[in-house]
Amino acid sequence: MSKSNPLTLVSCPTCQKKTPWSNENIDRPFCSSQCKLIDLGEWASESYAIPQQTSEEDEVFSEELVVNPNKSFL
């Protein structure tokens, strides 16, 4: 008896088409190179973004930094 691995199908993030998750699918998790490039274009145009939480530290460091020319940082 030979054991066959069940084929795992995932939804393409771009078009939602079911596509195999395997080494033969070089575009995984996408169904095609076209869908992969569409996704890359969305990231490049900043349509997609990773949510960022602000913290008190971010607020402190985002204020304008006043540099004293008489003070050395070294």
PyMOL Python script that loads the backbone (N, CA, C, O; Angstrom):
from pymol import cmd

cmd.read_pdbstr("""\
ATOM      1  N   MET A   1       0.832  -1.179   0.000  1.00  0.00           N
ATOM      2  CA  MET A   1       0.000   0.000   0.000  1.00  0.00           C
ATOM      3  C   MET A   1       0.871   1.234   0.000  1.00  0.00           C
ATOM      4  O   MET A   1       1.800   1.359   0.799  1.00  0.00           O
ATOM      5  N   SER A   2       0.565   2.135  -0.897  1.00  0.00           N
ATOM      6  CA  SER A   2       1.330   3.380  -0.898  1.00  0.00           C
ATOM      7  C   SER A   2       0.524   4.462  -0.193  1.00  0.00           C
ATOM      8  O   SER A   2      -0.694   4.564  -0.334  1.00  0.00           O
ATOM      9  N   LYS A   3       1.246   5.250   0.556  1.00  0.00           N
ATOM     10  CA  LYS A   3       0.591   6.348   1.258  1.00  0.00           C
ATOM     11  C   LYS A   3       0.654   7.581   0.362  1.00  0.00           C
ATOM     12  O   LYS A   3       1.735   8.001  -0.051  1.00  0.00           O
ATOM     13  N   SER A   4      -0.476   8.141   0.071  1.00  0.00           N
ATOM     14  CA  SER A   4      -0.480   9.369  -0.721  1.00  0.00           C
ATOM     15  C   SER A   4      -0.784  10.538   0.207  1.00  0.00           C
ATOM     16  O   SER A   4      -1.673  10.480   1.056  1.00  0.00           O
ATOM     17  N   ASN A   5      -0.026  11.576   0.014  1.00  0.00           N
ATOM     18  CA  ASN A   5      -0.250  12.759   0.835  1.00  0.00           C
ATOM     19  C   ASN A   5      -1.476  13.496   0.315  1.00  0.00           C
ATOM     20  O   ASN A   5      -1.592  13.741  -0.886  1.00  0.00           O
ATOM     21  N   PRO A   6      -2.386  13.848   1.205  1.00  0.00           N
ATOM     22  CA  PRO A   6      -3.548  14.593   0.747  1.00  0.00           C
ATOM     23  C   PRO A   6      -3.111  15.987   0.268  1.00  0.00           C
ATOM     24  O   PRO A   6      -2.246  16.617   0.876  1.00  0.00           O
ATOM     25  N   LEU A   7      -3.705  16.443  -0.799  1.00  0.00           N
ATOM     26  CA  LEU A   7      -3.372  17.733  -1.373  1.00  0.00           C
ATOM     27  C   LEU A   7      -4.024  18.836  -0.536  1.00  0.00           C
ATOM     28  O   LEU A   7      -5.240  18.847  -0.343  1.00  0.00           O
ATOM     29  N   THR A   8      -3.217  19.741  -0.055  1.00  0.00           N
ATOM     30  CA  THR A   8      -3.732  20.858   0.719  1.00  0.00           C
ATOM     31  C   THR A   8      -4.025  22.016  -0.225  1.00  0.00           C
ATOM     32  O   THR A   8      -3.155  22.452  -0.980  1.00  0.00           O
ATOM     33  N   LEU A   9      -5.246  22.502  -0.175  1.00  0.00           N
ATOM     34  CA  LEU A   9      -5.638  23.636  -1.002  1.00  0.00           C
ATOM     35  C   LEU A   9      -5.801  24.870  -0.123  1.00  0.00           C
ATOM     36  O   LEU A   9      -6.361  24.801   0.971  1.00  0.00           O
ATOM     37  N   VAL A  10      -5.301  26.000  -0.619  1.00  0.00           N
ATOM     38  CA  VAL A  10      -5.451  27.274   0.080  1.00  0.00           C
ATOM     39  C   VAL A  10      -6.075  28.269  -0.890  1.00  0.00           C
ATOM     40  O   VAL A  10      -5.994  28.101  -2.107  1.00  0.00           O
ATOM     41  N   SER A  11      -6.691  29.294  -0.342  1.00  0.00           N
ATOM     42  CA  SER A  11      -7.269  30.344  -1.181  1.00  0.00           C
ATOM     43  C   SER A  11      -6.190  31.348  -1.554  1.00  0.00           C
ATOM     44  O   SER A  11      -5.436  31.809  -0.697  1.00  0.00           O
ATOM     45  N   CYS A  12      -6.120  31.680  -2.823  1.00  0.00           N
ATOM     46  CA  CYS A  12      -5.189  32.699  -3.292  1.00  0.00           C
ATOM     47  C   CYS A  12      -5.564  34.022  -2.610  1.00  0.00           C
ATOM     48  O   CYS A  12      -6.732  34.409  -2.646  1.00  0.00           O
ATOM     49  N   PRO A  13      -4.605  34.724  -1.989  1.00  0.00           N
ATOM     50  CA  PRO A  13      -4.921  35.974  -1.301  1.00  0.00           C
ATOM     51  C   PRO A  13      -5.475  37.056  -2.229  1.00  0.00           C
ATOM     52  O   PRO A  13      -6.153  37.973  -1.767  1.00  0.00           O
ATOM     53  N   THR A  14      -5.195  36.962  -3.522  1.00  0.00           N
ATOM     54  CA  THR A  14      -5.634  37.991  -4.461  1.00  0.00           C
ATOM     55  C   THR A  14      -7.005  37.696  -5.053  1.00  0.00           C
ATOM     56  O   THR A  14      -7.895  38.546  -5.005  1.00  0.00           O
ATOM     57  N   CYS A  15      -7.188  36.489  -5.618  1.00  0.00           N
ATOM     58  CA  CYS A  15      -8.437  36.185  -6.334  1.00  0.00           C
ATOM     59  C   CYS A  15      -9.317  35.163  -5.617  1.00  0.00           C
ATOM     60  O   CYS A  15     -10.435  34.901  -6.060  1.00  0.00           O
ATOM     61  N   GLN A  16      -8.841  34.589  -4.532  1.00  0.00           N
ATOM     62  CA  GLN A  16      -9.565  33.596  -3.722  1.00  0.00           C
ATOM     63  C   GLN A  16      -9.728  32.236  -4.398  1.00  0.00           C
ATOM     64  O   GLN A  16     -10.431  31.373  -3.873  1.00  0.00           O
ATOM     65  N   LYS A  17      -9.094  32.030  -5.549  1.00  0.00           N
ATOM     66  CA  LYS A  17      -9.149  30.733  -6.221  1.00  0.00           C
ATOM     67  C   LYS A  17      -8.404  29.701  -5.374  1.00  0.00           C
ATOM     68  O   LYS A  17      -7.353  30.004  -4.809  1.00  0.00           O
ATOM     69  N   LYS A  18      -8.944  28.488  -5.285  1.00  0.00           N
ATOM     70  CA  LYS A  18      -8.275  27.417  -4.539  1.00  0.00           C
ATOM     71  C   LYS A  18      -7.043  26.978  -5.318  1.00  0.00           C
ATOM     72  O   LYS A  18      -7.113  26.701  -6.515  1.00  0.00           O
ATOM     73  N   THR A  19      -5.919  26.918  -4.622  1.00  0.00           N
ATOM     74  CA  THR A  19      -4.655  26.565  -5.260  1.00  0.00           C
ATOM     75  C   THR A  19      -3.879  25.618  -4.354  1.00  0.00           C
ATOM     76  O   THR A  19      -3.964  25.734  -3.131  1.00  0.00           O
ATOM     77  N   PRO A  20      -3.126  24.682  -4.927  1.00  0.00           N
ATOM     78  CA  PRO A  20      -2.408  23.704  -4.094  1.00  0.00           C
ATOM     79  C   PRO A  20      -1.233  24.340  -3.346  1.00  0.00           C
ATOM     80  O   PRO A  20      -0.510  25.181  -3.880  1.00  0.00           O
ATOM     81  N   TRP A  21      -1.072  23.914  -2.112  1.00  0.00           N
ATOM     82  CA  TRP A  21       0.079  24.322  -1.306  1.00  0.00           C
ATOM     83  C   TRP A  21       1.090  23.185  -1.418  1.00  0.00           C
ATOM     84  O   TRP A  21       1.059  22.219  -0.656  1.00  0.00           O
ATOM     85  N   SER A  22       1.988  23.332  -2.396  1.00  0.00           N
ATOM     86  CA  SER A  22       2.983  22.292  -2.619  1.00  0.00           C
ATOM     87  C   SER A  22       4.236  22.900  -3.220  1.00  0.00           C
ATOM     88  O   SER A  22       4.231  24.045  -3.670  1.00  0.00           O
ATOM     89  N   ASN A  23       5.309  22.121  -3.223  1.00  0.00           N
ATOM     90  CA  ASN A  23       6.571  22.594  -3.798  1.00  0.00           C
ATOM     91  C   ASN A  23       6.461  22.843  -5.297  1.00  0.00           C
ATOM     92  O   ASN A  23       7.227  23.633  -5.850  1.00  0.00           O
ATOM     93  N   GLU A  24       5.519  22.180  -5.958  1.00  0.00           N
ATOM     94  CA  GLU A  24       5.343  22.366  -7.390  1.00  0.00           C
ATOM     95  C   GLU A  24       4.732  23.730  -7.714  1.00  0.00           C
ATOM     96  O   GLU A  24       4.920  24.243  -8.817  1.00  0.00           O
ATOM     97  N   ASN A  25       4.012  24.316  -6.773  1.00  0.00           N
ATOM     98  CA  ASN A  25       3.400  25.629  -6.981  1.00  0.00           C
ATOM     99  C   ASN A  25       4.403  26.704  -6.541  1.00  0.00           C
ATOM    100  O   ASN A  25       4.454  27.072  -5.367  1.00  0.00           O
ATOM    101  N   ILE A  26       5.192  27.199  -7.489  1.00  0.00           N
ATOM    102  CA  ILE A  26       6.254  28.161  -7.149  1.00  0.00           C
ATOM    103  C   ILE A  26       5.702  29.523  -6.755  1.00  0.00           C
ATOM    104  O   ILE A  26       6.436  30.357  -6.225  1.00  0.00           O
ATOM    105  N   ASP A  27       4.418  29.760  -7.007  1.00  0.00           N
ATOM    106  CA  ASP A  27       3.818  31.050  -6.668  1.00  0.00           C
ATOM    107  C   ASP A  27       3.051  31.017  -5.352  1.00  0.00           C
ATOM    108  O   ASP A  27       2.401  31.998  -4.990  1.00  0.00           O
ATOM    109  N   ARG A  28       3.118  29.897  -4.633  1.00  0.00           N
ATOM    110  CA  ARG A  28       2.312  29.783  -3.414  1.00  0.00           C
ATOM    111  C   ARG A  28       2.594  30.914  -2.445  1.00  0.00           C
ATOM    112  O   ARG A  28       3.758  31.295  -2.328  1.00  0.00           O
ATOM    113  N   PRO A  29       1.662  31.461  -1.767  1.00  0.00           N
ATOM    114  CA  PRO A  29       0.273  31.028  -1.650  1.00  0.00           C
ATOM    115  C   PRO A  29      -0.628  31.540  -2.769  1.00  0.00           C
ATOM    116  O   PRO A  29      -1.845  31.363  -2.710  1.00  0.00           O
ATOM    117  N   PHE A  30      -0.051  32.169  -3.781  1.00  0.00           N
ATOM    118  CA  PHE A  30      -0.839  32.701  -4.894  1.00  0.00           C
ATOM    119  C   PHE A  30      -1.070  31.607  -5.932  1.00  0.00           C
ATOM    120  O   PHE A  30      -0.346  30.613  -5.978  1.00  0.00           O
ATOM    121  N   CYS A  31      -2.090  31.808  -6.765  1.00  0.00           N
ATOM    122  CA  CYS A  31      -2.396  30.811  -7.787  1.00  0.00           C
ATOM    123  C   CYS A  31      -1.564  31.023  -9.040  1.00  0.00           C
ATOM    124  O   CYS A  31      -1.421  30.104  -9.847  1.00  0.00           O
ATOM    125  N   SER A  32      -1.007  32.226  -9.220  1.00  0.00           N
ATOM    126  CA  SER A  32      -0.256  32.517 -10.439  1.00  0.00           C
ATOM    127  C   SER A  32       0.716  33.674 -10.192  1.00  0.00           C
ATOM    128  O   SER A  32       0.633  34.380  -9.187  1.00  0.00           O
ATOM    129  N   SER A  33       1.630  33.841 -11.135  1.00  0.00           N
ATOM    130  CA  SER A  33       2.557  34.972 -11.057  1.00  0.00           C
ATOM    131  C   SER A  33       1.803  36.289 -11.164  1.00  0.00           C
ATOM    132  O   SER A  33       2.197  37.279 -10.547  1.00  0.00           O
ATOM    133  N   GLN A  34       0.734  36.314 -11.931  1.00  0.00           N
ATOM    134  CA  GLN A  34      -0.058  37.526 -12.082  1.00  0.00           C
ATOM    135  C   GLN A  34      -0.643  37.969 -10.739  1.00  0.00           C
ATOM    136  O   GLN A  34      -0.567  39.146 -10.385  1.00  0.00           O
ATOM    137  N   CYS A  35      -1.222  37.037  -9.997  1.00  0.00           N
ATOM    138  CA  CYS A  35      -1.781  37.377  -8.681  1.00  0.00           C
ATOM    139  C   CYS A  35      -0.682  37.827  -7.723  1.00  0.00           C
ATOM    140  O   CYS A  35      -0.885  38.730  -6.910  1.00  0.00           O
ATOM    141  N   LYS A  36       0.480  37.191  -7.827  1.00  0.00           N
ATOM    142  CA  LYS A  36       1.609  37.583  -6.977  1.00  0.00           C
ATOM    143  C   LYS A  36       2.016  39.030  -7.267  1.00  0.00           C
ATOM    144  O   LYS A  36       2.278  39.797  -6.340  1.00  0.00           O
ATOM    145  N   LEU A  37       2.071  39.408  -8.555  1.00  0.00           N
ATOM    146  CA  LEU A  37       2.453  40.766  -8.937  1.00  0.00           C
ATOM    147  C   LEU A  37       1.386  41.793  -8.563  1.00  0.00           C
ATOM    148  O   LEU A  37       1.709  42.924  -8.202  1.00  0.00           O
ATOM    149  N   ILE A  38       0.130  41.404  -8.648  1.00  0.00           N
ATOM    150  CA  ILE A  38      -0.950  42.301  -8.214  1.00  0.00           C
ATOM    151  C   ILE A  38      -0.787  42.610  -6.732  1.00  0.00           C
ATOM    152  O   ILE A  38      -0.917  43.762  -6.318  1.00  0.00           O
ATOM    153  N   ASP A  39      -0.503  41.586  -5.931  1.00  0.00           N
ATOM    154  CA  ASP A  39      -0.307  41.764  -4.496  1.00  0.00           C
ATOM    155  C   ASP A  39       0.900  42.656  -4.225  1.00  0.00           C
ATOM    156  O   ASP A  39       0.832  43.551  -3.382  1.00  0.00           O
ATOM    157  N   LEU A  40       1.995  42.422  -4.926  1.00  0.00           N
ATOM    158  CA  LEU A  40       3.190  43.254  -4.761  1.00  0.00           C
ATOM    159  C   LEU A  40       2.883  44.712  -5.086  1.00  0.00           C
ATOM    160  O   LEU A  40       3.344  45.618  -4.391  1.00  0.00           O
ATOM    161  N   GLY A  41       2.104  44.937  -6.144  1.00  0.00           N
ATOM    162  CA  GLY A  41       1.718  46.297  -6.515  1.00  0.00           C
ATOM    163  C   GLY A  41       0.890  46.980  -5.442  1.00  0.00           C
ATOM    164  O   GLY A  41       1.029  48.182  -5.217  1.00  0.00           O
ATOM    165  N   GLU A  42       0.030  46.218  -4.778  1.00  0.00           N
ATOM    166  CA  GLU A  42      -0.776  46.783  -3.688  1.00  0.00           C
ATOM    167  C   GLU A  42       0.110  47.236  -2.531  1.00  0.00           C
ATOM    168  O   GLU A  42      -0.123  48.294  -1.947  1.00  0.00           O
ATOM    169  N   TRP A  43       1.125  46.437  -2.198  1.00  0.00           N
ATOM    170  CA  TRP A  43       2.060  46.827  -1.143  1.00  0.00           C
ATOM    171  C   TRP A  43       2.876  48.042  -1.572  1.00  0.00           C
ATOM    172  O   TRP A  43       3.089  48.962  -0.782  1.00  0.00           O
ATOM    173  N   ALA A  44       3.340  48.044  -2.842  1.00  0.00           N
ATOM    174  CA  ALA A  44       4.173  49.141  -3.340  1.00  0.00           C
ATOM    175  C   ALA A  44       3.410  50.459  -3.390  1.00  0.00           C
ATOM    176  O   ALA A  44       3.990  51.521  -3.166  1.00  0.00           O
ATOM    177  N   SER A  45       2.115  50.397  -3.683  1.00  0.00           N
ATOM    178  CA  SER A  45       1.312  51.628  -3.741  1.00  0.00           C
ATOM    179  C   SER A  45       0.772  52.016  -2.367  1.00  0.00           C
ATOM    180  O   SER A  45       0.026  52.987  -2.237  1.00  0.00           O
ATOM    181  N   GLU A  46       1.148  51.259  -1.356  1.00  0.00           N
ATOM    182  CA  GLU A  46       0.747  51.474   0.035  1.00  0.00           C
ATOM    183  C   GLU A  46      -0.751  51.322   0.249  1.00  0.00           C
ATOM    184  O   GLU A  46      -1.320  51.934   1.154  1.00  0.00           O
ATOM    185  N   SER A  47      -1.397  50.495  -0.596  1.00  0.00           N
ATOM    186  CA  SER A  47      -2.802  50.159  -0.364  1.00  0.00           C
ATOM    187  C   SER A  47      -2.922  49.232   0.841  1.00  0.00           C
ATOM    188  O   SER A  47      -3.926  49.245   1.554  1.00  0.00           O
ATOM    189  N   TYR A  48      -1.884  48.431   1.057  1.00  0.00           N
ATOM    190  CA  TYR A  48      -1.811  47.557   2.224  1.00  0.00           C
ATOM    191  C   TYR A  48      -0.848  48.189   3.222  1.00  0.00           C
ATOM    192  O   TYR A  48       0.135  48.821   2.836  1.00  0.00           O
ATOM    193  N   ALA A  49      -1.134  48.016   4.484  1.00  0.00           N
ATOM    194  CA  ALA A  49      -0.231  48.506   5.525  1.00  0.00           C
ATOM    195  C   ALA A  49      -0.383  47.625   6.761  1.00  0.00           C
ATOM    196  O   ALA A  49      -1.462  47.103   7.042  1.00  0.00           O
ATOM    197  N   ILE A  50       0.686  47.474   7.470  1.00  0.00           N
ATOM    198  CA  ILE A  50       0.662  46.730   8.728  1.00  0.00           C
ATOM    199  C   ILE A  50       0.253  47.706   9.820  1.00  0.00           C
ATOM    200  O   ILE A  50       0.902  48.738   9.988  1.00  0.00           O
ATOM    201  N   PRO A  51      -0.817  47.405  10.575  1.00  0.00           N
ATOM    202  CA  PRO A  51      -1.268  48.336  11.617  1.00  0.00           C
ATOM    203  C   PRO A  51      -0.173  48.569  12.652  1.00  0.00           C
ATOM    204  O   PRO A  51       0.578  47.663  13.014  1.00  0.00           O
ATOM    205  N   GLN A  52      -0.111  49.792  13.107  1.00  0.00           N
ATOM    206  CA  GLN A  52       0.912  50.149  14.084  1.00  0.00           C
ATOM    207  C   GLN A  52       0.242  50.810  15.278  1.00  0.00           C
ATOM    208  O   GLN A  52      -0.602  51.692  15.123  1.00  0.00           O
ATOM    209  N   GLN A  53       0.628  50.374  16.465  1.00  0.00           N
ATOM    210  CA  GLN A  53       0.114  50.980  17.672  1.00  0.00           C
ATOM    211  C   GLN A  53       1.100  52.044  18.133  1.00  0.00           C
ATOM    212  O   GLN A  53       2.313  51.835  18.097  1.00  0.00           O
ATOM    213  N   THR A  54       0.580  53.171  18.559  1.00  0.00           N
ATOM    214  CA  THR A  54       1.471  54.213  19.063  1.00  0.00           C
ATOM    215  C   THR A  54       1.658  54.015  20.562  1.00  0.00           C
ATOM    216  O   THR A  54       0.789  53.477  21.249  1.00  0.00           O
ATOM    217  N   SER A  55       2.787  54.450  21.044  1.00  0.00           N
ATOM    218  CA  SER A  55       3.072  54.342  22.467  1.00  0.00           C
ATOM    219  C   SER A  55       3.550  55.697  22.974  1.00  0.00           C
ATOM    220  O   SER A  55       3.804  56.609  22.187  1.00  0.00           O
ATOM    221  N   GLU A  56       3.669  55.820  24.278  1.00  0.00           N
ATOM    222  CA  GLU A  56       4.183  57.068  24.857  1.00  0.00           C
ATOM    223  C   GLU A  56       5.592  57.341  24.342  1.00  0.00           C
ATOM    224  O   GLU A  56       5.960  58.491  24.100  1.00  0.00           O
ATOM    225  N   GLU A  57       6.372  56.287  24.176  1.00  0.00           N
ATOM    226  CA  GLU A  57       7.744  56.450  23.699  1.00  0.00           C
ATOM    227  C   GLU A  57       7.752  57.048  22.289  1.00  0.00           C
ATOM    228  O   GLU A  57       8.584  57.902  21.982  1.00  0.00           O
ATOM    229  N   ASP A  58       6.832  56.603  21.437  1.00  0.00           N
ATOM    230  CA  ASP A  58       6.736  57.158  20.090  1.00  0.00           C
ATOM    231  C   ASP A  58       6.422  58.646  20.140  1.00  0.00           C
ATOM    232  O   ASP A  58       6.988  59.434  19.382  1.00  0.00           O
ATOM    233  N   GLU A  59       5.519  59.025  21.035  1.00  0.00           N
ATOM    234  CA  GLU A  59       5.140  60.430  21.146  1.00  0.00           C
ATOM    235  C   GLU A  59       6.299  61.278  21.640  1.00  0.00           C
ATOM    236  O   GLU A  59       6.487  62.401  21.173  1.00  0.00           O
ATOM    237  N   VAL A  60       7.075  60.759  22.575  1.00  0.00           N
ATOM    238  CA  VAL A  60       8.216  61.508  23.106  1.00  0.00           C
ATOM    239  C   VAL A  60       9.253  61.711  22.009  1.00  0.00           C
ATOM    240  O   VAL A  60       9.785  62.810  21.850  1.00  0.00           O
ATOM    241  N   PHE A  61       9.540  60.663  21.258  1.00  0.00           N
ATOM    242  CA  PHE A  61      10.579  60.757  20.239  1.00  0.00           C
ATOM    243  C   PHE A  61      10.092  61.400  18.945  1.00  0.00           C
ATOM    244  O   PHE A  61      10.905  61.738  18.085  1.00  0.00           O
ATOM    245  N   SER A  62       8.794  61.574  18.793  1.00  0.00           N
ATOM    246  CA  SER A  62       8.308  62.202  17.570  1.00  0.00           C
ATOM    247  C   SER A  62       8.305  63.720  17.673  1.00  0.00           C
ATOM    248  O   SER A  62       8.195  64.413  16.661  1.00  0.00           O
ATOM    249  N   GLU A  63       8.427  64.246  18.907  1.00  0.00           N
ATOM    250  CA  GLU A  63       8.490  65.697  19.057  1.00  0.00           C
ATOM    251  C   GLU A  63       9.779  66.206  18.427  1.00  0.00           C
ATOM    252  O   GLU A  63      10.760  65.476  18.285  1.00  0.00           O
ATOM    253  N   GLU A  64       9.746  67.452  18.063  1.00  0.00           N
ATOM    254  CA  GLU A  64      10.914  68.041  17.424  1.00  0.00           C
ATOM    255  C   GLU A  64      12.095  68.042  18.392  1.00  0.00           C
ATOM    256  O   GLU A  64      11.986  68.498  19.530  1.00  0.00           O
ATOM    257  N   LEU A  65      13.200  67.534  17.925  1.00  0.00           N
ATOM    258  CA  LEU A  65      14.397  67.434  18.747  1.00  0.00           C
ATOM    259  C   LEU A  65      15.172  68.742  18.665  1.00  0.00           C
ATOM    260  O   LEU A  65      15.533  69.199  17.581  1.00  0.00           O
ATOM    261  N   VAL A  66      15.421  69.333  19.826  1.00  0.00           N
ATOM    262  CA  VAL A  66      16.200  70.570  19.874  1.00  0.00           C
ATOM    263  C   VAL A  66      17.628  70.176  20.232  1.00  0.00           C
ATOM    264  O   VAL A  66      17.873  69.583  21.283  1.00  0.00           O
ATOM    265  N   VAL A  67      18.552  70.507  19.362  1.00  0.00           N
ATOM    266  CA  VAL A  67      19.946  70.134  19.557  1.00  0.00           C
ATOM    267  C   VAL A  67      20.712  71.347  20.082  1.00  0.00           C
ATOM    268  O   VAL A  67      20.637  72.447  19.535  1.00  0.00           O
ATOM    269  N   ASN A  68      21.450  71.102  21.165  1.00  0.00           N
ATOM    270  CA  ASN A  68      22.295  72.140  21.719  1.00  0.00           C
ATOM    271  C   ASN A  68      23.653  72.007  21.053  1.00  0.00           C
ATOM    272  O   ASN A  68      24.333  71.001  21.252  1.00  0.00           O
ATOM    273  N   PRO A  69      24.074  73.013  20.251  1.00  0.00           N
ATOM    274  CA  PRO A  69      25.351  72.916  19.534  1.00  0.00           C
ATOM    275  C   PRO A  69      26.544  72.885  20.470  1.00  0.00           C
ATOM    276  O   PRO A  69      27.633  72.496  20.051  1.00  0.00           O
ATOM    277  N   ASN A  70      26.376  73.283  21.725  1.00  0.00           N
ATOM    278  CA  ASN A  70      27.490  73.287  22.678  1.00  0.00           C
ATOM    279  C   ASN A  70      27.640  71.945  23.380  1.00  0.00           C
ATOM    280  O   ASN A  70      28.572  71.765  24.165  1.00  0.00           O
ATOM    281  N   LYS A  71      26.752  71.009  23.118  1.00  0.00           N
ATOM    282  CA  LYS A  71      26.789  69.708  23.785  1.00  0.00           C
ATOM    283  C   LYS A  71      27.272  68.659  22.792  1.00  0.00           C
ATOM    284  O   LYS A  71      26.804  68.608  21.655  1.00  0.00           O
ATOM    285  N   SER A  72      28.188  67.844  23.215  1.00  0.00           N
ATOM    286  CA  SER A  72      28.726  66.787  22.361  1.00  0.00           C
ATOM    287  C   SER A  72      28.027  65.470  22.692  1.00  0.00           C
ATOM    288  O   SER A  72      27.775  65.168  23.859  1.00  0.00           O
ATOM    289  N   PHE A  73      27.721  64.698  21.666  1.00  0.00           N
ATOM    290  CA  PHE A  73      27.112  63.390  21.879  1.00  0.00           C
ATOM    291  C   PHE A  73      28.147  62.290  21.988  1.00  0.00           C
ATOM    292  O   PHE A  73      27.802  61.138  22.251  1.00  0.00           O
ATOM    293  N   LEU A  74      29.405  62.628  21.792  1.00  0.00           N
ATOM    294  CA  LEU A  74      30.453  61.616  21.848  1.00  0.00           C
ATOM    295  C   LEU A  74      31.044  61.514  23.181  1.00  0.00           C
ATOM    296  O   LEU A  74      31.946  60.704  23.397  1.00  0.00           O
TER     297      LEU A  74
END
""", "prot")
cmd.dss("prot")
cmd.show_as("cartoon", "prot")
cmd.util.cbc("prot")
cmd.orient("prot")
